[in-house]
Amino acid sequence: MKDLKRNIAIVCGGDSPEHDVSIRSAQGLYSFFDKDRYNIYIVDVRGQDWHVAFDDGDIAKIDRNDFSFIGQDGKAVVFDYAYITIHGTPGENGIMQGYFDLIHLPYSTSGVLVESMTFDKYVLNNYLRAFGVNVADSILLRRDEAYDEAAVEARLGMPVFVKPSANGSSFGVSKVKCADQLAPALRTAFMESDEVMIEGFLEGTEISVGCYKTREKSVVFPATEVVTKNEFFDYDAKYNGQVKEITPARLSPETTKRVAEETSRIYDILRCNGIIRIDYIISKDDEGNDKINMLEINTTPGMTETSFIPQQVRAAGLDIKDVLSDIVENQFD
């Protein structure tokens, strides 16, 4: 009898410094997926090397004409769906999505435009500002473009964050406390991107919230509060345990509700697909009320056992296996 299980590619790796983090996310996803329902393969993408790795160490090259490969039994395996878990290029900026669109293979993330927009922090912030989303003021600098330290400080104050504008990783980000620290911070950021964003500092509680939607349901997960003794939620805080993660976040019921509503609204504004994770700073307005400020959107969030999304799924009383099946099946009739 013909195997009726869908063939799912977990597409990982990529060309950013977070290649190995992406591999760990793929291994997490592999453990989460319903193996009774799907045939799961991990596809490692790096430069021109696209391959499937088998348990015995053998690999099979991916045919990029149709994203198929020849299995160990000599038969061609054609994928029905791609679950993209690349952190950075080419899976988080629309490049991989464009390829899958060309070969008509459904995938787990949003489309090309949304991916390229969410990958560029400056573009995203200015787009969403037009819809009434609160974001920090920021300045965009391009490589070799002149800037005035005094003008930056006059507009944004100090401290500020200096970030690669188009980058999906935590590399190249600096917190700058005085104007004479701008130059070295900019040099660091320009190592990762041709455009750099200088962003005003927001004082408050950092949280992260996951969301996904299907034709039948809209799910916003409980928020995770991020507490770190580091200057900010940097690479070490993210991946080397230098952070305390509290799920659900210690927010008032009213603010919790407002955060969930804002997350759902942003998902709809962008017409996202699959799981996204939105990071916020909860600051105080002039009257002492909670103000929700969006920091950035992650369209391929980490999916290891201890990542935010699996934590939030558990806190919501859901099974990650069912969540992933929801996302896959939503794109099939």
Secondary structure, DSSP 4 states (H G I P E B T S, - for coil): ----SEEEEEEEE-SSTTHHHHHHHHHHHHHHS-TTTEEEEEEEEETTEEEEE-TTS-EEE-BTTTTEEE-TTS-EEE-SEEEE--SSTTTSSSHHHHHHHHHT--BSS--HHHHHHHHBHHHHHHHHHTTT-----EEEEETT----HHHHHHHH-SSEEEEESB-SSSTT-EEE-SGGGHHHHHHHHHTT-SEEEEEE---SEEEEEEEEE-SS-EEEPPPEEEE-SSSSS-HHHHHSS--EEESS-S--HHHHHHHHHHHHHHHHHHT--S-EEEEEEEEE-TTS-EEEEEEEEESS---STTSHHHHHHHHTT--HHHHHHHHHHTT--
